[in-house]
Amino acid sequence: MSDSNDAYADNDLREVKQLGMWASIASLSYIFWIVGGMELVERIAYYGVKASAGLYAKAPTSEGGLGISLSDYGIIIAIWAFMQTFIPVFTGGISDRVGYKETIFVSTIIKIAGYLVMAFFPSFYGFLFGAILLAGGTGVFKPGIQGTLVLSTGRQNTSMAWGIFYQVVNIGGFLGPLVAVHMRQLSWDNVFYACAAIISLNFLFLLAYKEPGKEERMERNRKVKAGEIHQEALWRDAWNELKKPVVIYYMLVFAGFWFLFNSLFDVLPIHIAEWVDTSVIVTSLFGPEGTSNGMFQFWLGLDNTGTKVMPEGMLNLNAGMIMTSCFLVAALTAKYRITTAMLGGCLLSILAFVLIGATNAAWMIVLAIAMFSFGEMMISPKKNEFMGNIAPEGKKAMYLGFVMLPQGIGWTLEGYFGPKLYEMYASKEIFSLELLAQRGMSPTEISAIPQGEAFTTLVAFTGEPAQELTTLLYNSHNIGMAWYIIAAIGTISAVGIYLYGKWLFKLQQQS
Protein backbone atom coordinates (compact mmCIF):
# COMPACT_ATOMS: atom_id res chain seq x y z
CA MET A 1 0.00 0.00 0.00
CA SER A 2 1.41 3.43 -0.92
CA ASP A 3 2.28 6.12 1.63
CA SER A 4 -0.66 8.22 0.49
CA ASN A 5 -2.95 5.51 1.79
CA ASP A 6 -1.38 5.08 5.25
CA ALA A 7 -4.35 6.87 6.77
CA TYR A 8 -6.52 3.91 5.72
CA ALA A 9 -4.14 1.14 6.73
CA ASP A 10 -6.54 -0.35 9.29
CA ASN A 11 -9.75 0.53 7.42
CA ASP A 12 -11.09 -2.23 5.18
CA LEU A 13 -12.25 -0.55 1.94
CA ARG A 14 -12.85 -3.83 0.05
CA GLU A 15 -16.25 -4.67 -1.42
CA VAL A 16 -16.93 -8.36 -0.68
CA LYS A 17 -19.18 -10.54 -2.89
CA GLN A 18 -22.50 -11.13 -1.12
CA LEU A 19 -24.35 -14.43 -0.67
CA GLY A 20 -27.66 -14.87 -2.50
CA MET A 21 -30.86 -13.65 -0.81
CA TRP A 22 -32.04 -16.94 0.76
CA ALA A 23 -28.51 -18.06 1.67
CA SER A 24 -27.95 -14.70 3.41
CA ILE A 25 -31.19 -14.97 5.41
CA ALA A 26 -30.43 -18.57 6.44
CA SER A 27 -26.94 -17.57 7.61
CA LEU A 28 -28.18 -15.00 10.16
CA SER A 29 -27.72 -16.07 13.80
CA TYR A 30 -30.31 -16.05 16.61
CA ILE A 31 -28.60 -13.05 18.25
CA PHE A 32 -29.27 -11.05 15.07
CA TRP A 33 -33.01 -11.69 15.52
CA ILE A 34 -32.86 -10.81 19.26
CA VAL A 35 -31.35 -7.38 18.54
CA GLY A 36 -33.86 -7.01 15.72
CA GLY A 37 -36.65 -7.55 18.26
CA MET A 38 -35.16 -4.97 20.64
CA GLU A 39 -34.84 -2.45 17.83
CA LEU A 40 -38.47 -3.11 16.80
CA VAL A 41 -39.80 -2.41 20.31
CA GLU A 42 -37.65 0.71 20.69
CA ARG A 43 -38.78 2.09 17.31
CA ILE A 44 -42.51 1.53 18.00
CA ALA A 45 -42.17 3.67 21.12
CA TYR A 46 -39.85 6.24 19.51
CA TYR A 47 -41.96 6.84 16.39
CA GLY A 48 -45.12 6.93 18.47
CA VAL A 49 -43.83 10.28 19.78
CA LYS A 50 -41.68 11.44 16.85
CA ALA A 51 -44.42 11.13 14.21
CA SER A 52 -46.82 13.28 16.24
CA ALA A 53 -44.36 15.76 17.80
CA GLY A 54 -45.02 18.64 15.38
CA LEU A 55 -48.80 18.16 15.57
CA TYR A 56 -48.61 18.06 19.39
CA ALA A 57 -46.47 21.22 19.47
CA LYS A 58 -48.79 23.30 17.29
CA ALA A 59 -52.07 21.94 18.70
CA PRO A 60 -53.69 24.61 20.91
CA THR A 61 -53.65 24.11 24.70
CA SER A 62 -57.46 23.95 24.58
CA GLU A 63 -57.01 20.60 22.73
CA GLY A 64 -54.29 19.32 25.08
CA GLY A 65 -51.39 20.37 22.83
CA LEU A 66 -48.42 22.58 23.67
CA GLY A 67 -49.79 25.59 21.77
CA ILE A 68 -46.32 26.82 20.73
CA SER A 69 -45.08 28.41 17.50
CA LEU A 70 -43.24 26.40 14.85
CA SER A 71 -40.09 28.43 15.61
CA ASP A 72 -40.23 27.25 19.24
CA TYR A 73 -40.90 23.70 18.03
CA GLY A 74 -37.79 24.05 15.84
CA ILE A 75 -35.68 24.86 18.91
CA ILE A 76 -36.86 21.64 20.60
CA ILE A 77 -36.20 19.54 17.48
CA ALA A 78 -32.74 21.06 16.93
CA ILE A 79 -31.65 20.29 20.52
CA TRP A 80 -33.23 16.81 20.29
CA ALA A 81 -31.37 16.16 17.02
CA PHE A 82 -28.04 17.45 18.32
CA MET A 83 -28.19 15.31 21.47
CA GLN A 84 -29.40 12.14 19.76
CA THR A 85 -26.91 12.17 16.93
CA PHE A 86 -23.72 13.43 18.62
CA ILE A 87 -23.95 11.29 21.77
CA PRO A 88 -23.28 8.01 19.83
CA VAL A 89 -19.92 9.42 18.66
CA PHE A 90 -18.76 8.89 22.26
CA THR A 91 -21.11 6.16 23.50
CA GLY A 92 -20.08 3.95 20.57
CA GLY A 93 -16.56 3.68 21.95
CA ILE A 94 -17.93 3.20 25.49
CA SER A 95 -20.11 0.30 24.24
CA ASP A 96 -17.06 -1.37 22.67
CA ARG A 97 -15.23 -1.20 26.02
CA VAL A 98 -17.96 -1.59 28.68
CA GLY A 99 -20.24 -4.06 26.92
CA TYR A 100 -23.32 -3.86 24.72
CA LYS A 101 -25.77 -5.47 27.15
CA GLU A 102 -24.95 -2.98 29.89
CA THR A 103 -25.39 0.08 27.67
CA ILE A 104 -28.67 -1.23 26.20
CA PHE A 105 -30.05 -1.73 29.75
CA VAL A 106 -29.11 1.79 30.88
CA SER A 107 -30.51 3.36 27.70
CA THR A 108 -33.91 1.72 28.22
CA ILE A 109 -34.24 3.23 31.70
CA ILE A 110 -33.31 6.71 30.36
CA LYS A 111 -35.87 6.44 27.55
CA ILE A 112 -38.70 5.42 29.91
CA ALA A 113 -37.90 8.52 32.00
CA GLY A 114 -38.09 10.69 28.86
CA TYR A 115 -41.59 9.49 27.92
CA LEU A 116 -42.86 9.97 31.48
CA VAL A 117 -41.47 13.53 31.71
CA MET A 118 -43.34 14.38 28.47
CA ALA A 119 -46.56 13.00 29.96
CA PHE A 120 -46.24 14.70 33.37
CA PHE A 121 -45.10 18.14 32.15
CA PRO A 122 -47.11 19.31 29.09
CA SER A 123 -45.17 22.55 28.51
CA PHE A 124 -42.36 23.82 26.27
CA TYR A 125 -39.68 23.03 28.89
CA GLY A 126 -41.32 19.76 29.93
CA PHE A 127 -41.35 18.51 26.34
CA LEU A 128 -37.81 19.83 25.77
CA PHE A 129 -36.42 18.03 28.83
CA GLY A 130 -38.30 14.84 27.88
CA ALA A 131 -36.86 15.10 24.36
CA ILE A 132 -33.33 15.52 25.77
CA LEU A 133 -33.75 12.35 27.87
CA LEU A 134 -35.21 10.49 24.90
CA ALA A 135 -32.36 11.68 22.67
CA GLY A 136 -29.74 10.69 25.26
CA GLY A 137 -31.27 7.25 25.73
CA THR A 138 -31.44 6.66 21.97
CA GLY A 139 -27.82 7.78 21.56
CA VAL A 140 -26.72 5.21 24.15
CA PHE A 141 -29.00 2.48 22.71
CA LYS A 142 -27.97 2.58 19.05
CA PRO A 143 -24.24 1.70 19.09
CA GLY A 144 -24.76 -1.35 21.32
CA ILE A 145 -27.49 -2.73 19.06
CA GLN A 146 -25.64 -2.01 15.83
CA GLY A 147 -22.28 -3.18 17.20
CA THR A 148 -23.95 -6.50 18.10
CA LEU A 149 -25.30 -6.75 14.56
CA VAL A 150 -21.87 -6.22 12.99
CA LEU A 151 -20.25 -8.85 15.25
CA SER A 152 -23.05 -11.37 14.63
CA THR A 153 -22.79 -11.15 10.81
CA GLY A 154 -20.03 -11.73 8.25
CA ARG A 155 -18.88 -9.63 5.30
CA GLN A 156 -20.61 -12.02 2.88
CA ASN A 157 -24.13 -11.49 4.33
CA THR A 158 -23.78 -7.89 5.54
CA SER A 159 -25.90 -6.30 2.79
CA MET A 160 -28.90 -8.54 3.50
CA ALA A 161 -28.40 -8.24 7.29
CA TRP A 162 -28.58 -4.43 7.20
CA GLY A 163 -31.49 -4.58 4.75
CA ILE A 164 -33.52 -6.85 7.05
CA PHE A 165 -32.52 -4.84 10.11
CA TYR A 166 -33.72 -1.67 8.42
CA GLN A 167 -36.94 -3.45 7.51
CA VAL A 168 -37.45 -4.38 11.18
CA VAL A 169 -36.80 -0.73 12.15
CA ASN A 170 -39.61 0.25 9.81
CA ILE A 171 -42.08 -2.27 11.21
CA GLY A 172 -41.60 -0.27 14.40
CA GLY A 173 -41.78 2.95 12.41
CA PHE A 174 -45.08 1.75 10.93
CA LEU A 175 -46.74 0.61 14.16
CA GLY A 176 -45.59 3.54 16.35
CA PRO A 177 -47.52 6.29 14.51
CA LEU A 178 -50.66 4.10 14.40
CA VAL A 179 -50.48 3.78 18.19
CA ALA A 180 -50.10 7.58 18.37
CA VAL A 181 -53.02 8.29 16.00
CA HIS A 182 -55.47 6.40 18.17
CA MET A 183 -53.99 7.30 21.56
CA ARG A 184 -53.93 11.04 20.84
CA GLN A 185 -57.60 11.01 19.87
CA LEU A 186 -58.26 9.96 23.49
CA SER A 187 -55.76 12.45 24.99
CA TRP A 188 -52.17 13.47 24.23
CA ASP A 189 -50.65 12.14 27.48
CA ASN A 190 -51.85 8.63 26.55
CA VAL A 191 -49.32 8.64 23.70
CA PHE A 192 -46.42 9.08 26.15
CA TYR A 193 -47.69 6.52 28.68
CA ALA A 194 -48.18 3.93 25.91
CA CYS A 195 -44.63 4.50 24.61
CA ALA A 196 -43.13 4.14 28.10
CA ALA A 197 -44.94 0.79 28.50
CA ILE A 198 -43.85 -0.45 25.06
CA ILE A 199 -40.12 0.30 25.54
CA SER A 200 -40.20 -1.63 28.86
CA LEU A 201 -40.59 -4.86 26.85
CA ASN A 202 -36.87 -4.64 26.02
CA PHE A 203 -36.05 -5.84 29.54
CA LEU A 204 -37.52 -9.22 28.49
CA PHE A 205 -35.35 -9.34 25.34
CA LEU A 206 -32.26 -8.58 27.42
CA LEU A 207 -32.85 -11.82 29.36
CA ALA A 208 -32.27 -13.77 26.12
CA TYR A 209 -29.43 -11.55 24.86
CA LYS A 210 -25.86 -12.88 24.75
CA GLU A 211 -23.16 -10.44 23.68
CA PRO A 212 -21.08 -11.74 20.74
CA GLY A 213 -17.34 -11.26 21.10
CA LYS A 214 -17.65 -10.76 24.87
CA GLU A 215 -14.69 -13.06 25.63
CA GLU A 216 -12.46 -11.07 23.25
CA ARG A 217 -13.58 -7.81 24.86
CA MET A 218 -12.93 -9.13 28.39
CA GLU A 219 -9.52 -10.46 27.33
CA ARG A 220 -8.63 -7.12 25.76
CA ASN A 221 -9.72 -5.28 28.95
CA ARG A 222 -7.57 -7.69 31.01
CA LYS A 223 -4.53 -6.97 28.81
CA VAL A 224 -5.13 -3.22 29.08
CA LYS A 225 -5.26 -3.48 32.90
CA ALA A 226 -2.13 -5.61 32.94
CA GLY A 227 -0.34 -3.06 30.77
CA GLU A 228 0.13 -5.53 27.90
CA ILE A 229 -1.88 -3.29 25.55
CA HIS A 230 -1.79 0.48 25.52
CA GLN A 231 -5.32 1.85 25.18
CA GLU A 232 -5.70 5.49 24.26
CA ALA A 233 -8.15 7.79 26.04
CA LEU A 234 -11.54 7.26 24.41
CA TRP A 235 -11.90 10.85 23.19
CA ARG A 236 -8.43 10.76 21.61
CA ASP A 237 -9.10 7.39 20.02
CA ALA A 238 -12.39 8.67 18.54
CA TRP A 239 -10.71 11.90 17.40
CA ASN A 240 -7.92 9.98 15.59
CA GLU A 241 -10.51 8.00 13.64
CA LEU A 242 -12.68 11.07 12.96
CA LYS A 243 -9.69 12.92 11.43
CA LYS A 244 -9.40 10.38 8.62
CA PRO A 245 -10.47 11.94 5.30
CA VAL A 246 -12.68 8.91 4.51
CA VAL A 247 -14.78 9.81 7.60
CA ILE A 248 -14.62 13.63 7.26
CA TYR A 249 -15.76 13.64 3.62
CA TYR A 250 -18.49 11.13 4.41
CA MET A 251 -19.89 13.48 7.07
CA LEU A 252 -19.87 16.52 4.81
CA VAL A 253 -21.48 14.99 1.71
CA PHE A 254 -24.30 13.20 3.53
CA ALA A 255 -25.33 16.09 5.82
CA GLY A 256 -27.51 17.59 3.05
CA PHE A 257 -29.39 14.33 2.53
CA TRP A 258 -30.22 14.17 6.24
CA PHE A 259 -31.56 17.74 6.10
CA LEU A 260 -33.88 16.53 3.34
CA PHE A 261 -34.74 13.25 5.07
CA ASN A 262 -35.73 14.74 8.42
CA SER A 263 -37.85 17.48 6.84
CA LEU A 264 -40.21 14.74 5.70
CA PHE A 265 -40.78 13.59 9.28
CA ASP A 266 -40.59 16.93 11.12
CA VAL A 267 -42.48 19.20 8.73
CA LEU A 268 -44.56 17.13 6.27
CA PRO A 269 -47.15 15.99 8.89
CA ILE A 270 -47.86 19.69 9.62
CA HIS A 271 -48.07 20.44 5.88
CA ILE A 272 -50.53 17.57 5.36
CA ALA A 273 -52.66 18.62 8.36
CA GLU A 274 -52.88 22.21 7.08
CA TRP A 275 -53.06 21.93 3.29
CA VAL A 276 -53.95 18.42 2.09
CA ASP A 277 -57.56 17.21 1.93
CA THR A 278 -57.01 13.53 2.78
CA SER A 279 -60.76 12.75 2.72
CA VAL A 280 -60.27 12.40 -1.08
CA ILE A 281 -58.28 9.20 -0.43
CA VAL A 282 -60.95 7.72 1.87
CA THR A 283 -63.69 8.63 -0.67
CA SER A 284 -61.69 6.93 -3.47
CA LEU A 285 -61.29 3.76 -1.41
CA PHE A 286 -64.59 3.50 0.47
CA GLY A 287 -67.05 6.00 -1.04
CA PRO A 288 -68.31 9.35 0.31
CA GLU A 289 -69.45 7.86 3.64
CA GLY A 290 -65.96 6.66 4.55
CA THR A 291 -65.60 3.47 6.62
CA SER A 292 -66.63 2.43 10.09
CA ASN A 293 -64.48 -0.73 9.92
CA GLY A 294 -62.13 -0.61 12.93
CA MET A 295 -59.43 -2.64 11.13
CA PHE A 296 -59.25 -0.17 8.23
CA GLN A 297 -59.35 2.78 10.62
CA PHE A 298 -56.38 1.42 12.59
CA TRP A 299 -54.14 0.13 9.79
CA LEU A 300 -54.71 3.09 7.46
CA GLY A 301 -54.34 5.65 10.26
CA LEU A 302 -57.84 7.12 9.79
CA ASP A 303 -59.61 9.41 12.23
CA ASN A 304 -62.31 7.98 14.52
CA THR A 305 -65.08 8.93 12.05
CA GLY A 306 -63.34 6.98 9.27
CA THR A 307 -63.64 9.91 6.81
CA LYS A 308 -60.05 11.19 6.50
CA VAL A 309 -56.47 9.93 6.76
CA MET A 310 -54.55 11.44 9.69
CA PRO A 311 -51.14 12.98 8.79
CA GLU A 312 -49.31 10.14 10.58
CA GLY A 313 -51.36 7.65 8.53
CA MET A 314 -50.26 9.33 5.27
CA LEU A 315 -46.61 9.33 6.31
CA ASN A 316 -46.93 5.72 7.40
CA LEU A 317 -46.87 4.69 3.75
CA ASN A 318 -43.12 5.27 4.07
CA ALA A 319 -42.62 2.75 6.88
CA GLY A 320 -45.19 0.36 5.36
CA MET A 321 -43.34 0.19 2.04
CA ILE A 322 -39.95 -0.27 3.70
CA MET A 323 -41.40 -2.88 6.06
CA THR A 324 -42.68 -4.98 3.16
CA SER A 325 -40.05 -4.48 0.48
CA CYS A 326 -36.73 -3.32 1.94
CA PHE A 327 -35.14 -6.76 1.67
CA LEU A 328 -35.94 -6.80 -2.08
CA VAL A 329 -34.29 -3.41 -2.58
CA ALA A 330 -31.34 -4.66 -0.46
CA ALA A 331 -30.99 -7.68 -2.77
CA LEU A 332 -31.17 -5.41 -5.84
CA THR A 333 -28.66 -2.83 -4.58
CA ALA A 334 -26.22 -5.54 -3.38
CA LYS A 335 -25.22 -5.80 -7.06
CA TYR A 336 -24.05 -2.17 -7.16
CA ARG A 337 -21.25 -0.27 -5.45
CA ILE A 338 -22.49 1.16 -2.15
CA THR A 339 -21.93 4.81 -3.12
CA THR A 340 -23.75 4.31 -6.46
CA ALA A 341 -26.84 2.96 -4.68
CA MET A 342 -26.75 5.84 -2.19
CA LEU A 343 -26.54 8.44 -5.00
CA GLY A 344 -29.59 6.93 -6.75
CA GLY A 345 -31.54 7.02 -3.50
CA CYS A 346 -30.67 10.66 -2.91
CA LEU A 347 -31.83 11.71 -6.41
CA LEU A 348 -35.18 9.92 -6.04
CA SER A 349 -35.75 11.62 -2.67
CA ILE A 350 -35.04 15.07 -4.18
CA LEU A 351 -37.69 14.51 -6.88
CA ALA A 352 -40.21 13.58 -4.17
CA PHE A 353 -39.70 16.96 -2.46
CA VAL A 354 -40.15 18.85 -5.73
CA LEU A 355 -43.50 17.02 -6.15
CA ILE A 356 -44.61 17.95 -2.59
CA GLY A 357 -43.86 21.58 -3.41
CA ALA A 358 -45.72 21.46 -6.73
CA THR A 359 -49.15 20.26 -5.52
CA ASN A 360 -51.35 19.64 -2.49
CA ALA A 361 -53.45 16.93 -4.21
CA ALA A 362 -53.74 14.04 -1.75
CA TRP A 363 -52.88 11.23 -4.19
CA MET A 364 -49.86 13.17 -5.50
CA ILE A 365 -48.57 13.49 -1.93
CA VAL A 366 -48.99 9.69 -1.65
CA LEU A 367 -46.89 9.30 -4.82
CA ALA A 368 -44.22 11.66 -3.42
CA ILE A 369 -44.01 9.68 -0.16
CA ALA A 370 -43.70 6.44 -2.20
CA MET A 371 -40.86 7.92 -4.30
CA PHE A 372 -39.07 9.13 -1.19
CA SER A 373 -39.45 5.68 0.40
CA PHE A 374 -37.72 3.93 -2.52
CA GLY A 375 -34.93 6.50 -2.32
CA GLU A 376 -34.59 5.94 1.42
CA MET A 377 -34.39 2.16 0.95
CA MET A 378 -31.51 2.64 -1.46
CA ILE A 379 -29.52 4.93 0.84
CA SER A 380 -30.30 4.39 4.51
CA PRO A 381 -29.36 0.72 5.18
CA LYS A 382 -26.22 1.27 3.08
CA LYS A 383 -24.80 3.95 5.38
CA ASN A 384 -24.49 1.42 8.24
CA GLU A 385 -23.19 -1.31 5.96
CA PHE A 386 -20.54 1.09 4.61
CA MET A 387 -19.31 2.25 8.03
CA GLY A 388 -19.47 -1.25 9.56
CA ASN A 389 -17.35 -2.56 6.67
CA ILE A 390 -14.58 0.04 6.78
CA ALA A 391 -14.31 0.11 10.60
CA PRO A 392 -11.06 -1.28 12.10
CA GLU A 393 -11.35 -4.31 14.42
CA GLY A 394 -12.41 -3.42 17.95
CA LYS A 395 -13.96 -0.13 16.76
CA LYS A 396 -17.17 -1.32 15.08
CA ALA A 397 -19.59 0.42 17.47
CA MET A 398 -17.42 3.55 17.42
CA TYR A 399 -17.71 3.76 13.62
CA LEU A 400 -21.43 3.04 13.76
CA GLY A 401 -21.62 5.98 16.13
CA PHE A 402 -19.88 8.07 13.44
CA VAL A 403 -22.75 7.18 11.07
CA MET A 404 -24.85 9.54 13.17
CA LEU A 405 -22.55 12.54 12.58
CA PRO A 406 -23.80 13.59 9.12
CA GLN A 407 -27.31 12.83 10.36
CA GLY A 408 -26.55 15.02 13.37
CA ILE A 409 -25.36 17.93 11.24
CA GLY A 410 -28.26 17.61 8.78
CA TRP A 411 -31.00 16.96 11.33
CA THR A 412 -29.84 19.66 13.78
CA LEU A 413 -29.81 22.26 10.99
CA GLU A 414 -33.15 21.01 9.66
CA GLY A 415 -34.64 20.87 13.16
CA TYR A 416 -33.96 24.57 13.55
CA PHE A 417 -34.45 25.82 9.98
CA GLY A 418 -37.05 23.35 8.62
CA PRO A 419 -39.98 24.57 10.77
CA LYS A 420 -38.74 28.18 10.26
CA LEU A 421 -38.77 27.74 6.47
CA TYR A 422 -42.26 26.27 6.71
CA GLU A 423 -43.43 29.11 8.96
CA MET A 424 -41.99 31.64 6.49
CA TYR A 425 -43.54 30.20 3.31
CA ALA A 426 -46.41 27.91 4.33
CA SER A 427 -47.80 28.63 7.82
CA LYS A 428 -51.60 28.45 7.75
CA GLU A 429 -51.62 30.08 11.18
CA ILE A 430 -49.83 33.24 9.96
CA PHE A 431 -51.78 33.40 6.68
CA SER A 432 -55.05 33.13 8.64
CA LEU A 433 -54.06 36.04 10.91
CA GLU A 434 -53.24 38.15 7.85
CA LEU A 435 -56.59 37.34 6.19
CA LEU A 436 -58.46 38.14 9.40
CA ALA A 437 -56.85 41.59 9.34
CA GLN A 438 -57.84 42.02 5.68
CA ARG A 439 -61.42 40.97 6.44
CA GLY A 440 -61.77 43.63 9.13
CA MET A 441 -60.96 42.03 12.48
CA SER A 442 -59.33 44.52 14.86
CA PRO A 443 -55.64 44.18 15.83
CA THR A 444 -56.68 43.81 19.50
CA GLU A 445 -58.95 40.86 18.69
CA ILE A 446 -56.28 39.28 16.48
CA SER A 447 -53.60 39.52 19.19
CA ALA A 448 -55.97 37.81 21.64
CA ILE A 449 -56.29 34.65 19.48
CA PRO A 450 -54.53 31.71 21.24
CA GLN A 451 -51.62 30.10 19.40
CA GLY A 452 -52.92 27.39 17.04
CA GLU A 453 -56.49 28.72 16.78
CA ALA A 454 -56.15 31.33 13.99
CA PHE A 455 -57.71 29.21 11.24
CA THR A 456 -60.70 28.05 13.31
CA THR A 457 -61.21 31.72 14.27
CA LEU A 458 -61.07 32.68 10.55
CA VAL A 459 -63.73 30.08 9.70
CA ALA A 460 -66.00 31.34 12.50
CA PHE A 461 -65.39 35.03 11.64
CA THR A 462 -66.03 34.74 7.88
CA GLY A 463 -68.67 32.01 7.97
CA GLU A 464 -67.04 30.45 4.89
CA PRO A 465 -66.40 26.67 4.60
CA ALA A 466 -63.00 25.53 5.91
CA GLN A 467 -62.04 23.81 2.65
CA GLU A 468 -62.79 26.93 0.56
CA LEU A 469 -60.67 29.09 2.87
CA THR A 470 -57.83 26.54 2.75
CA THR A 471 -57.90 26.62 -1.08
CA LEU A 472 -57.93 30.44 -1.06
CA LEU A 473 -54.92 30.63 1.28
CA TYR A 474 -53.02 27.93 -0.65
CA ASN A 475 -53.54 29.60 -4.03
CA SER A 476 -52.62 33.09 -2.79
CA HIS A 477 -49.22 32.07 -1.32
CA ASN A 478 -46.10 30.40 -2.73
CA ILE A 479 -46.26 27.45 -0.33
CA GLY A 480 -44.10 25.14 -2.47
CA MET A 481 -41.03 27.39 -2.02
CA ALA A 482 -40.16 25.83 1.36
CA TRP A 483 -40.01 22.37 -0.26
CA TYR A 484 -38.01 23.60 -3.28
CA ILE A 485 -35.36 25.11 -0.97
CA ILE A 486 -35.09 21.79 0.90
CA ALA A 487 -34.79 19.92 -2.44
CA ALA A 488 -31.97 22.29 -3.49
CA ILE A 489 -30.04 21.44 -0.30
CA GLY A 490 -30.46 17.74 -1.15
CA THR A 491 -29.16 18.38 -4.69
CA ILE A 492 -25.89 19.81 -3.31
CA SER A 493 -25.56 16.62 -1.25
CA ALA A 494 -26.18 14.42 -4.33
CA VAL A 495 -23.29 16.11 -6.18
CA GLY A 496 -21.09 15.51 -3.10
CA ILE A 497 -22.06 11.80 -2.94
CA TYR A 498 -21.16 11.40 -6.63
CA LEU A 499 -17.71 12.96 -6.13
CA TYR A 500 -17.12 10.96 -2.91
CA GLY A 501 -17.92 7.71 -4.75
CA LYS A 502 -15.41 8.53 -7.49
CA TRP A 503 -12.73 9.38 -4.89
CA LEU A 504 -13.32 6.13 -2.94
CA PHE A 505 -13.11 4.09 -6.14
CA LYS A 506 -9.73 5.67 -6.91
CA LEU A 507 -8.54 4.82 -3.36
CA GLN A 508 -9.57 1.18 -3.80
CA GLN A 509 -7.68 1.02 -7.12
CA GLN A 510 -4.51 2.29 -5.41
CA SER A 511 -4.66 -0.02 -2.36
Buried (B, 14 or more C-beta within 10 A) or exposed (E): EEEEBEBBEBBBBEBEEBBEBEEBBEBBEEBBEBBBBBBBBBBBBBBBBBBBBBBBBBBBBEEBBBBBBBBBBBBBBBBBBBBBBBBBBBBBBBBBBBBBBBBBBBBBEBBBBBBBBBBEBBEBEBBBBBBBBBBBBBBBBBBBBBBBBBBBBBBBBBBBBBBBBBBBBBBBBBBBBBBBBBBBEEEBBBBBBBBBEBBBBBBEBBEEBEBBBEEEBEEBBEEEEEEEEEEEEBEEBBEEBBEBEBBEBBBBBBBBBBBBBBBBBBBBBBBBBBBBBBBBBBBEEBEEEBBEEEEBBBBBBBBEEBBBBBBBBBBBBBBBBBBEBBBEBBBBBBEBBBBBBBBBBBBBBBBBBBBBBEBBEBEBBBBBBBBBBBBBBBBBBBBBBBBBBBBBEBBBBBBBBBBBBBBBBBBBBBBBBBBBBBBBBBBBBBBBBBBBEEEEBEEEEBEEBEBBBBBBBBBEBBEEEEEEBBBBBBEEBEBBBBBBBBBBBBBEBBEBBBBBBEBBBEBEEEB
